[in-house]
Amino acid sequence: MRRMGYRLAAAGACAVMGLAVAGCGNSGGSQQRDQHVLLLSIDGMHQSDLADYVAAHQDSALAKLVARGAQYTDARVLTPADSFPGTVAMITGGSPKTTGVYYDDTWARDLLPAGTKDCATAKKGAQVPLTEEIDKNTDELDGGQGLSGLPDGVMAMTDDPSSVLDPAKLPVDPATCKPISPSDYLKVNTIFSVVHEAGQRTAWADKHPAYQVMNGRGGHSIDDLFTPEIDSKSPKGDAWTKDADQTKRYDTYKADAIVNEIKGKDHSGAKQVGVPAVFGMNFQAVSVSQKLPASKGYSVDGKPGALLSASLDFVDQQIGRFVAALDQAGLTDKTTIVVTAKHGQSPIRPDALTRVDDKPIIDSINKEWAATHPQTPKLIAHSIDDAAILWWLADRSPDATAFAKRKLLEANGTGTDINGNPKPFTASGVDTGQVYAGADAATYFGADANDTRVPDIFAGTVGTVYTAGKSKIAEHGGSSPEDRHVPLLVVGSGIAKHSVSEQVSMTQVAPTILDRLGLDPQKLDAVKSEHTAILPS
């Protein structure tokens, strides 16, 4: 079924190789500024992947970037390590307790279900899918815009994906009795908000029109937001993510958009608009290759297999295109490049995988609770289980949360290993030392117990992937180091080659980007709230 890490120090030691360094904390910033920042997320990539790739490909684009800038060897995304909280952290400087985004498909106790018309009497509590589910037409690469000549014609897709979101599929705000957009669901502003307000151009490319959320609260701050739907049907008839080569083709559309933007054009290449001050994209090729059973992911020694290696090569080639385009445009000395990942992927070792079907576990808990509490026929109102358990309960009482936790830990059964053979599991496949319920779950996330969005149950895992089938061998969304330990490179004017070994948080990317552009990181709501520091060095 589709569905702590906040104790990182906000600022680390202000010394590298024994020298005092400007830019530690919010009071100081980098003395060198750039005119542009290119932010790249290689979804699924681990720091170990980067280290191994650079060692084996010393003439690669990634190796040349490592040779030019700062490499943070202990960068961590927040828990849960999913695309949406990962992206939101990088562009806001905040964790879910502040941004309100805990996952890509969650539950909000303060909103009304999609389609609600009588808001005066409707019961609060609604699913909030920030996924392909809210497209006008999920089957189409343009999300239902109605373009001709797809898939290649997708370059003409709208720069405002709000127009391809279906309002009837969005949760309803009880205060206005109107659908709430993804961007207004976000509780804070973003780097795009700050840059746009400064009168500079912004752009981004990502995998769902639901990434409209990146505009931030208040509306349209990304001038060119290109979001072809990755879960649409590829020319082969399945989703683009079912085939590594199709995923590369999909990623190439977004990479072409970046090259067009470096040339000062819009994502389609049709209009001359000027180079964005901040822009970027995510790559899906590595993440998909890590998941596909046909790829086998990694070998027993943790090294990428052939299909995954080919996807890493593909991403490196595209980054090489960006570097060459920046050189040709005369922007190399004016651009900061940030290379990282929204999330990692787990497990790396094939023998660590246990696939667990969580539906029988959830159904059993709901049935047993309803037998003595008929007024609550469905205790688990919403669940998102990928590489961790996240449950929102209809009854948040201490008795209900304790019951759900106890039954979760009592569930034993048989799943499957990487080859599809039976493999027993205990305690629902979770790490028994990492199960939080009720107030403990809120505390784990640093949230208030009355937070209307925080999960009531969170349980980390080691090697467990929740799925009823055998179509994937890895996932993300958990709290393990394999989900959270990602690469982070910052290359730009005034940055010499060096490595920073202290642990840093992905939330520190947002204020660092603004600092590199000469803008005030304190203009980010989440930075002010959480006192998020720029990256050291």
N, C-alpha and C positions, 0 to 999 in steps of 0.2 A: 504493500500500500504506500502511495506517495504521502506520502503524508497520510577556580572559576576564573571564567576567563577574564573578569574585569578587574583583577587585582594587579594588573600591570602598572608599573610606576608611570606617572604622567610625564616625568622628565628624568632622564638618566644622568649619569656622571657627565660633566661638561669638559671632558678631556679625551683626546685621541692621541695616542703615541706620546703622552706626557705634555701635550701643548694645550693651553686654554683655547676654547673654540667659541666663536660668537654664534648665537642662535640657539642656545639652550634655554628652554622655557619660553614663556610668552613675553617676557620683558625685553628680550633681545632677538634680533633676526639676522638673516644673512645680509652682508654688506653688498654683495653682488646681486643685481636684479636681472631678470630676463623679460622679454616681451611676450613670450608664449610658453605654455606648459602643455606637453603631450603626455597624457596619462593612459597607460596600457595595462589591461588586466588579462593575464594568461590563465583563464579559469582552470582550476585543478592542479596547477603546477606547485610543486614543493620546492623549498630551498635546496633540498638534496638533488632534485632534478636539475636545477640551475647549475649547481656546483659540478655535477657529473657531466653535464652537457658542455660547459665551458672547458673543462679539463680535456674532454675528448675532441672538441672542435675549437681549437685556439684561433682559428681565422674566421670564426662565425661573427655575425652581427652582435649577438649577446656577449661574446667574449670581448669584443671591441668596446662595448658599452661598459662592461665591468672594468676594463682597463682605463676608463676615462672618469669614473665617478665613485660615489659612495655606495658601498654594498652593506646592507644591514642583514647580518647573517642569522639574527634571531628575531625576525618580524613575525608577529602573531595577529591573525584575524580574531575577532570576538566570537564568543559562543552565543548562539548557535552559528556554526560556520557555513552559512548559506549565502547564495548570490545576493539576495536583497539586503539583509543586514550588513553583508560585506561591502556592497556598493555604497550603501547609505553611510556607513562609517567613514569611507574614503572621501566622501564629498560633503559631509557635515561636520566631522570631528566628534561625533557622538555615538553612544551605545544605545541599544533598544529602549532602555528605561527613559531616555530623553527624546529619541526620535519617534518612538511608538511603533517601529517596524521590527518585529521579532523574527519574521520569516516571510516567504513569498506567498504563503497561504495561511492566514491566521483567523482568529476570532476576536471580535471587538464587542465587549459587553455594553458599550455606550451607543452603539449604532443599531439600526433596524435592517432587517433582511431586504435584499434586492427586490424591487417590485412593490414595496410597501406603499399603499395609497392613504390608508387611514392611520396617520402617525399619532393621533391622540390616544388610541386604544391599543396600538401594536406593542407587543412585548419586545423589550430590548434584548439584543444578542444577535450578532450577524457574522457570517463568514465574510472574510475580506480576501478574495483571490487576486493577487498581483501577478497573474500568470496569463497564459494564452486563453484562459476561460472567459476573459472579458473582451476579447476581440469581437468585432462584428461578424467576422468569418474566420474561424481558426484555421480552416483548411487552406487559406490563401496566404501566400508569402507577404502580401501587402496588408494583411489583417482585415481585408474586406473593402479596401478603397475602390476596387473595381478597375485596376490598371490592366491594360492589354499587354501582350508579349511577355508575360511572366514565364520563367523566373527572371531572365536577364533584364526585363523591363522594370524590375523593382527599384532600379536606381532613380526612377521618377517618383518614388514614394514620397508622400507628404513629409515636410519637416516638422509637423506638429501632430504626433500620434493621437492626440485627444480626439481627432476627427474619426479615428477608426476604433475607438472604444465604444461599446454598447452601453448606454446609460441604464438600460433595463437589467444589466448584470452587475451593477455597482451597488454597494450597500447604501442605505439611505440615512442622511443626517436628521435626527429627530427634531432639531431646532428649526430647520428650514423645510423639512419633508421633501428634500430633493436629493438625488444621487450625489455621493461625494467622490470626487476624482482622486486618483492615486496621489497626485501632488498635494492635495488638501488633506489627505489622510496623514501625510508626513507632518509632524508637529513642529519642524524647524526649517530654517532656510538652508541653502547649499552654497558651495563655492560658485556655482553658476549664478545664483541670485546676487552674490556680492560683485562678481565681475560684470554682470549685466548692468547692475545699478551704477557701476563705475563708467558706463558708456562704452564697454568693450564687447566684442563679439564672442559668442560661446557656441560650442557644438559637441555632440556626442553620438555614438552609434552603439546599439545594444540589441538584445535578442528578443524582446517582446515589446509591443506598444505600451504595455503596462509600465515600462520604464519612463513613462511620462511623469512618474513620481519624482524623477531627478530634478524637475523644475523647482521643486521645493514649495513650501506653503505659500500660497498667494498667486500662483499662476505661471506665466510663460517667461521663464528666464533663460531657456536654451533656445537660441536663435535657429539652430538646425539640429533637430533630434531625429535621427534616422534609425528606425526600429523594425527591420524585417522580421517576421514571425518565424522563429526557428522550429516551432512545433507544427508548422503547416506541412502540407504534403510536398515532398521533393519530386523531381521528374520521375523518380523510381516508384512513386506512389505511397511510400511511407514517410514518416517524419524525417527531416534532414539528419537528425541525431541517430538514426538507425544505421547509418553508413558513414565510415570515416571520410571517404572521398567526397561524399555529398556535403558533409560538414565543412570540409575545406573550401568547397565551392561557395557555400553560404558565407563563411568567414571572408572570402575574397571580395564579396560585395561591400562589406564594411571596410575592408582594407583599401579598396578602390576609393571609397568615400574619404578616407583619411588623406590619401595622396591628392585627391581633388582639393581638399581643404588646405593642404600645405601650399598648393598652387594659388590659393586665394579665391577658390571657387566654392560654390555650395556643394553638398554631398553628391549631387547628380553630375556635377561638372558643367552644368548648363549656364550658370550665372557667375559673374565675377563679383564677389562680395567682400573680399579681404580675409586674411588669415585670422582664425579665432585666437583670442588670448588664451583660452583654455579649451582643449578638445581631446578626444580620444575614443577608445573602443574596448570591447572585450573580445577575446578569442575563445571559441568553443571547441576547437579541434582536439586539444590535449585532453580536456575533460571527457569528451565523448570516447576517445580512444582508451582512456583509463577504465571506462565502464563497460565497453562492449565485450561480451564473452569471446567473440571471435579473435579479439586482439590479445587475450590472455593478460593484458595489462603489463605487469612486471614479472620478471623471473624470480626464482626463489631467493636470489641474492639481492633483490630490491632494485635491479637495473631494468630500465624500460625495455619491453619487447619490441619486435620489429615494427608493428603498427603504431605504437606509441612513439617510437623513435622517429618514424616518418612524420608524425604530426608535430613533433618538436622541431624537426627540420623545416617544415612548412611555416610554422610561426616565426622561426628565425629568419627565413627568407622574406617574409612580409615586413618584419621589423627592419631588415636591410633595405627594403624599398623605401620605408619612411625616412631612414637616415640619408639615403641617396637623394630623396626629394628635398629634404631640408638643406642638404649641401647645394643642390642645384638652385634652390630659391634664395641662397645666401642667408639662411636662417639658423645655421648650426650654432653660431656664437650668440644667438638671441633666444634659444629655446632650451628649456629644461625638459628632459625626458624622464618620466617615472615609469618603471616597469615593476609590476607586482601581480597579485592574484586575489580575487575576491574570496577564494576559499581553496583548500587543498582537496584531497580525496582519500578515502580509506575503504578497506585496508590496502596497504602496499603489498604485503606478502600474500601470495595466493592461498597458502594453507591457513591463513588467519580468518578467511571469509566464512561466515555462516549466514545464509539467507533465512529469514524468519517471516512467516506470514502473520502479520499483526491483527488481521481482521478477526480470527477466532478468539484472540485474547480480548479484544475490545468488546466483541459481542457477548462473551461470557461475563465480563464485568458488568456491562449494562443490564443483562438479564438477571443476574443475581441481585443487583441493587434494586431493580424494579420490583422484584418479588416482595420486598419489604417496604418499598417506597414507591407505590403506584403513581404518586403524583409526579415522579421523575422517571419516566420510562426510558430515558436515554441520559445516563449520568455523564458520559463523555460526549459533550456537545460537539466537539471538533478535535480532530487529531491530525498531526503531521509527523509522520515517522519515516525518516530516511536513514540516517546513520545515528539517530538519537530518537528519543521519545519526547514529544511535546503534546500535552493534552490540556484542553480547556474544559472545565466541568460545569454542568448545569447547576449543580449544588456545590457551593464553595465552603460548606461548613467543615469544621475540623473532622467530624465523623466521616464525611464523604471523602475528603482528601486522604485521610488515613486508610480508609477502605480501599480506595483506588491504588494507593501505594502498596498496600499489603498484597492485594490480588496480583498486581504487576510482578511482585517478587516471588509469588507462589506459582506462577505459570511456567510449567516445563513442557517440553515437546520435542519434535524432530523437524529440523529444517533441512537445508541442502548445502553441500560444499561447492567449491568452484566448478567441479565436474558434474554437478547435479545429483550427486549421491547423497543418501540420507546422512544427516549429521545432527546429533542431539544438542539441545540447548536447555539451559536452566534460567530461571528468573527472567523470562521473556527475552533473554539475550542481552540484558543490560549489565553494566558494571555495578554490582551491588553497593559499592562504596560511593556511587555518584547518582543517587536517586533523591530528588528533592520534591516535596509536596507542600501545597498550601503556602503558609507564610515563609517556610524554608525556601520554596522556589522563588518567591519574590526577593528574598534576601540574596539568593544566589545571583540573581540578575541585578542586584543593587537597586531594585525598584521598591516603591511603596506597596504595602499589602493591598491597598485599594486601587492600584493600577488596573485600569479597565482592559488592558491588553496582555498583561503578563500571563504566561502559561501557569496552570495550577499544578501540573506535573512535568518535571523535566528529568530525564534519565539518560546519562551518557552510556556509550557502548565501547567495546573493543572488538572490532572486526565484524560486527553485525550490520547487515543491510536488510531493511524491512521491505519485503516484496513478496507477492504471492507467486511470482513466476521465477524464471531462470534467465531473464533477459539482460541482467546486469551483474557485474562482479565487483562493483565499488560504488560508493555514494559519498555525499558530504552532508553537512548540516549538524554535525555533532560537536564534541568538545575534545576529541583526541588530538594529540600533536600532529598526526597525519592530516587531519582536517584543517588545522590552524597554522602550521608552520610553513609560511609561504616566502617566496623571494621578494626582495625590495631593493631596487636600484634607483638612485637619483643621480642623474648626469646633467650638468649644466655649467654655465659660466662661473668661474671661481671655485669650482669643486675639483680637487685633485683626487687621484685614485687612492682610496683607502677603504678599510673594512671596519665596521662598527659591530662589536660583538654583544653589546648590552641589549637586553630585550626591549623591543619597542612595539607599540600598538598601531594597527592600521588606522585608528582614528587620528593619528598624528600626521597622516598624509594631507588631510584637508587644510589645516593651518599652514603647513609647509608650502603647499601650492600657492596660497595667497601671499605668503611671505616672499616667495620667489618672484611674484609679479609686482611686488612693492605695495600690496594692499594689506589692510589691517586684519589679521586673523580674528581679532575680537569682534568683528562684525558678524561672525558665525554664532548663531544662537547656542548651539551645542558646545562650542569651544568656551563660551562664557559660563555656561552652566556646569560643565565638567572640568573646567580649567585645563583643557587639553593643550599640551605643549607642542611646539614644532619639533621636528626630528632633531636629535643632537647632531652636531657636526654639520 
